[in-house]
Amino acid sequence: MGRRVVLLLAAAVLVATVVVRLTIVGAVRIESSSMSPTLERGDVVLVSKRAPQPGALHRGDLVVFRMPDGHRAIKRIVALAGDSIVILDGQLQVNDRPVRESYVDQATIDGYYSRTWRVPPGSVFMLGDNRANSIDSRDYGPVAVDDLLGRVIVTLWPLG
């Protein structure tokens, strides 16, 4: 009787794990250095499989989304619908206010200047933390909220 209970419990845990992995969360391996130093190539993050709702999005969120070429990417939301964004002498400004970005290695940013963007309704503006080596909204423009696939929950590897 005890062995049967253990097998049933193990089967239940396996089924629950598969259901959670298929519907709620999934592990994603970081394939590029565009989010360095926050996420390095080879890191593994846990990502929700539920697309974030527009009202639940915040500047600073790390999200998985579908790029215009169809590939998936992870970037940081730096501006929301209605925001104005510009990079002046390497300094991100949202709504004419400098943004303090402790997650960006300032030593890697040169005197980059961007055009001013106005983020349209239903969109967000995405940047990689490694500004010198990231293809992001500076290249392809704001990202439609409908293209967001999930939010990064936690780094699984490396731990700590």
Kinemage of the C-alpha trace (Angstrom):
@kinemage 1
@onewidth
@group {chain A} dominant
@subgroup {mainchain}
@vectorlist {calphas} color= white
{ca met a 1} P 0.000 0.000 0.000
{ca gly a 2} L 2.808 2.462 0.850
{ca arg a 3} L 4.550 1.928 -2.484
{ca arg a 4} L 1.322 2.565 -4.384
{ca val a 5} L 0.795 5.874 -2.530
{ca val a 6} L 4.344 6.971 -3.331
{ca leu a 7} L 3.881 6.116 -7.027
{ca leu a 8} L 0.541 7.965 -7.169
{ca leu a 9} L 2.073 10.973 -5.446
{ca ala a 10} L 5.051 10.951 -7.830
{ca ala a 11} L 2.701 10.715 -10.832
{ca ala a 12} L 0.601 13.621 -9.484
{ca val a 13} L 3.702 15.765 -9.009
{ca leu a 14} L 4.883 14.926 -12.537
{ca val a 15} L 1.507 15.792 -14.066
{ca ala a 16} L 1.302 19.038 -12.076
{ca thr a 17} L 4.834 19.986 -13.182
{ca val a 18} L 3.998 19.357 -16.835
{ca val a 19} L 0.745 21.355 -16.599
{ca val a 20} L 2.493 24.283 -14.891
{ca arg a 21} L 5.340 24.241 -17.426
{ca leu a 22} L 2.978 24.125 -20.407
{ca thr a 23} L 0.518 26.764 -19.204
{ca ile a 24} L 1.919 28.984 -16.458
{ca val a 25} L 5.731 29.336 -16.517
{ca gly a 26} L 8.701 28.236 -18.582
{ca ala a 27} L 12.459 28.388 -18.442
{ca val a 28} L 14.250 30.507 -21.068
{ca arg a 29} L 18.001 30.462 -21.727
{ca ile a 30} L 19.540 33.851 -22.526
{ca glu a 31} L 21.122 33.632 -25.986
{ca ser a 32} L 22.718 37.077 -26.336
{ca ser a 33} L 24.557 39.694 -24.295
{ca ser a 34} L 22.014 42.476 -24.987
{ca met a 35} L 20.746 42.431 -21.386
{ca ser a 36} L 24.188 42.378 -19.752
{ca pro a 37} L 25.005 42.976 -16.932
{ca thr a 38} L 21.495 42.081 -15.670
{ca leu a 39} L 21.241 38.845 -17.654
{ca glu a 40} L 24.298 37.216 -19.187
{ca arg a 41} L 24.503 34.809 -22.122
{ca gly a 42} L 23.765 31.328 -20.748
{ca asp a 43} L 21.670 32.493 -17.788
{ca val a 44} L 18.316 30.756 -17.384
{ca val a 45} L 15.257 32.750 -16.318
{ca leu a 46} L 11.747 31.688 -15.324
{ca val a 47} L 9.137 33.472 -17.447
{ca ser a 48} L 5.387 33.635 -16.984
{ca lys a 49} L 3.554 32.317 -20.031
{ca arg a 50} L 0.686 34.717 -19.524
{ca ala a 51} L 1.000 37.926 -21.485
{ca pro a 52} L 1.092 40.934 -19.153
{ca gln a 53} L -1.992 43.126 -19.239
{ca pro a 54} L -1.433 46.762 -20.303
{ca gly a 55} L -2.510 48.152 -16.922
{ca ala a 56} L -0.054 45.871 -15.115
{ca leu a 57} L 3.020 47.001 -17.069
{ca his a 58} L 5.660 49.167 -15.413
{ca arg a 59} L 8.833 50.892 -16.497
{ca gly a 60} L 11.668 48.558 -15.572
{ca asp a 61} L 9.779 45.287 -16.213
{ca leu a 62} L 11.739 42.612 -18.057
{ca val a 63} L 9.506 40.961 -20.636
{ca val a 64} L 9.660 38.395 -23.401
{ca phe a 65} L 8.149 39.626 -26.651
{ca arg a 66} L 7.946 38.891 -30.346
{ca met a 67} L 10.283 41.110 -32.369
{ca pro a 68} L 9.221 42.344 -35.822
{ca asp a 69} L 11.259 39.532 -37.429
{ca gly a 70} L 9.293 36.939 -35.412
{ca his a 71} L 12.091 35.980 -33.015
{ca arg a 72} L 11.570 36.113 -29.264
{ca ala a 73} L 13.638 38.518 -27.184
{ca ile a 74} L 13.926 39.718 -23.601
{ca lys a 75} L 14.284 43.451 -23.024
{ca arg a 76} L 13.397 46.065 -20.412
{ca ile a 77} L 10.321 48.277 -20.705
{ca val a 78} L 11.603 51.849 -20.372
{ca ala a 79} L 8.507 53.775 -21.504
{ca leu a 80} L 4.752 53.203 -21.613
{ca ala a 81} L 1.984 54.375 -23.924
{ca gly a 82} L 1.872 58.186 -24.053
{ca asp a 83} L 5.439 58.627 -22.824
{ca ser a 84} L 8.025 60.684 -24.690
{ca ile a 85} L 11.506 59.148 -24.801
{ca val a 86} L 14.893 60.389 -25.966
{ca ile a 87} L 18.530 59.507 -25.270
{ca leu a 88} L 20.736 62.581 -24.931
{ca asp a 89} L 24.487 62.107 -24.554
{ca gly a 90} L 23.833 58.514 -23.461
{ca gln a 91} L 21.286 59.551 -20.799
{ca leu a 92} L 17.779 58.039 -21.073
{ca gln a 93} L 15.058 60.640 -20.572
{ca val a 94} L 11.373 59.824 -20.249
{ca asn a 95} L 8.907 62.703 -20.312
{ca asp a 96} L 11.810 65.196 -20.175
{ca arg a 97} L 13.173 63.659 -16.957
{ca pro a 98} L 16.483 61.785 -16.685
{ca val a 99} L 16.019 58.140 -15.684
{ca arg a 100} L 18.422 56.650 -13.152
{ca glu a 101} L 19.380 53.220 -14.484
{ca ser a 102} L 21.471 51.268 -11.979
{ca tyr a 103} L 21.191 48.190 -14.230
{ca val a 104} L 23.065 49.856 -17.126
{ca asp a 105} L 26.882 49.902 -17.193
{ca gln a 106} L 27.387 53.611 -17.870
{ca ala a 107} L 31.016 52.986 -18.898
{ca thr a 108} L 29.764 51.226 -22.049
{ca ile a 109} L 27.587 54.122 -23.205
{ca asp a 110} L 29.096 56.661 -25.544
{ca gly a 111} L 27.668 60.047 -26.508
{ca tyr a 112} L 24.693 58.416 -28.228
{ca tyr a 113} L 21.786 60.660 -29.205
{ca ser a 114} L 18.456 59.358 -30.417
{ca arg a 115} L 15.464 60.870 -32.039
{ca thr a 116} L 12.541 61.658 -29.758
{ca trp a 117} L 9.899 58.951 -29.699
{ca arg a 118} L 6.282 59.251 -28.566
{ca val a 119} L 5.032 55.808 -27.491
{ca pro a 120} L 1.645 55.206 -29.142
{ca pro a 121} L -1.395 53.740 -27.354
{ca gly a 122} L -1.175 49.987 -26.900
{ca ser a 123} L 2.638 49.990 -27.101
{ca val a 124} L 5.773 50.060 -24.958
{ca phe a 125} L 9.366 51.113 -25.669
{ca met a 126} L 11.981 48.411 -25.048
{ca leu a 127} L 15.742 48.742 -24.494
{ca gly a 128} L 18.464 46.229 -23.729
{ca asp a 129} L 20.550 46.980 -20.654
{ca asn a 130} L 23.707 46.580 -22.768
{ca arg a 131} L 22.967 49.710 -24.826
{ca ala a 132} L 26.118 49.357 -26.932
{ca asn a 133} L 25.130 45.834 -28.057
{ca ser a 134} L 21.345 45.645 -28.254
{ca ile a 135} L 18.870 45.642 -31.099
{ca asp a 136} L 15.770 47.148 -29.533
{ca ser a 137} L 13.098 49.832 -29.939
{ca arg a 138} L 15.760 52.297 -31.070
{ca asp a 139} L 16.001 50.110 -34.186
{ca tyr a 140} L 12.428 48.894 -34.769
{ca gly a 141} L 10.304 51.327 -32.776
{ca pro a 142} L 7.748 50.793 -30.015
{ca val a 143} L 6.445 47.246 -29.460
{ca ala a 144} L 2.715 46.490 -29.454
{ca val a 145} L 1.454 45.194 -26.105
{ca asp a 146} L -0.151 42.349 -28.097
{ca asp a 147} L 3.385 41.140 -28.929
{ca leu a 148} L 4.344 40.724 -25.252
{ca leu a 149} L 4.502 37.026 -24.367
{ca gly a 150} L 5.386 37.021 -20.664
{ca arg a 151} L 7.243 38.655 -17.819
{ca val a 152} L 10.586 37.489 -16.375
{ca ile a 153} L 9.913 36.246 -12.852
{ca val a 154} L 13.315 35.179 -11.555
{ca thr a 155} L 16.784 34.090 -12.652
{ca leu a 156} L 17.154 30.337 -12.138
{ca trp a 157} L 20.778 30.039 -13.203
{ca pro a 158} L 23.184 31.157 -12.072
{ca leu a 159} L 21.726 31.290 -8.571
{ca gly a 160} L 22.260 34.394 -6.484
